[in-house]
Every structure is written in C-alpha cells, then in structure tokens.
Amino acid sequence: MLLLGPPVLLFLLITWQVVVDGPLLGLDERLSDALVRPDRASELLSDLGNVDVAVPVLVVVLAAAAWRLRATGVDRWWVPPVAGAAAMVLVPVLVAPLKAWTDRPGTPAVPPATGYYPSGHTATAVVAYGAATLLLLPLLRSPAVRRALLALCAALILGASYGLVRRGYHWPLDVVASWCLSMILLLAFSATVARYGQGARRHEE
C-alpha cells in the first residue's frame, strides 16, 4: 500500500489538471515545445510502445515463464503468467475510457484531434516490458544477468517515452500519467503473484 500511494496520488493530480485545464498544463506545453524535434530516431523509439512490438515480447515471456514454472513442479504455476496477461489486458480497458473522458488535444506536431491523455503507447510499453521483466527475474540465477535485464527494461521504457515526447505524439504529462497508471498495474500484478503464485512444489509420484 505504501508503494501504491505515490503513483495513485500523482495520477489523480495530473488527471485533475488535465480536466480543469490547470496551471500544470502551461508548464507541460512549454516543456513540450522545448523537447519536440520530430526525426527518424524519435519515430523508431516511439514504435517501442506499439502493440505489435511490445505485446509479442510479453507473450513470448508469458509462454516461457509458464513452461519453466510448470516444469519445476509448482502447484500454481499458471498464476504469474495469467496475472501478467491480465495486467496487459487492463491497459486498453483503463486507457480508452480515460482518453474519451479527458478529451485532451494533441501537440502541434500531430493532426488536430483529441483523446491523447493518457498515453496508451507508454502504458503498453511499461506494462509489457515491466511484466516480462518481473516474470523473468525469479527465473534467473546470475545477479549480473538480472541487472542487465533490469537495465534493458528501463532502456526500452525510457526510450519509448522519450520518443513519444520528442516526436510530438504526446505531451510529457500524458507519458508521466501513464507511468503512474502502469505502476499501479504492475504493483497489482506483483501483489497477485506474491499472494497466490507461491504454491508449494508438487511431490513427485
């Protein structure tokens, strides 16, 4: 609960500012003006948050984790993969209504439209790469490999987030809000696995 508080409060604060067109939006727009420089690199980085890029990575890890956990003889081997898949499914379930409700316009770098808050691409990247990392970490024995995995996860998420802002696909606060929302989903995933996915190993016949 202590870990859940900060992302929930920050998400509520940003959402409130978006809905009431508060002073944070002025700072957000000025920061965006300073950062937006559409180029090929930012386009490629933003693609890391595409569903057809991030979700297949998670699907492969879900299958690998399920196979590995089942092979080790854990009773509830299916809980971590199912929880990871559920976290991913909840991304569009939560993001789509928020986009419709807040109805935030996009930056000047994109065609006139609304529904940019929060960033679905950011949430997809954070939950897909984050859940994949959380699933793999318990299966890795080498501390060096675990550190490398964490670094890779951070690089993918930060790369996608930076690309979305740099390209002008999203305002910075759209991305930050999605970090918060995704953190809530990943914390729920971790809590579910900790509570229900630690079954004892099956006794060999």
Secondary structure, DSSP 4 states (H G I P E B T S, - for coil): -TTTHHHHHHHHHHHHHHHHT-HHHHHHHHHHHHH----HHHHHHHGGGSHHHHHHHHHHHHHHHHHHHHHTTBTTTTHHHHHHHHHHHHHHHHHHHHHHHH--B--TTS-S-B--SS-HHHHHHHHHHHHHHHHHGGG---HHHHHHHHHHHHHHHHHHHHHHHHHTSS-HHHHHHHHHHHHHHHHHHHHHHHHHS-PPBPPP-
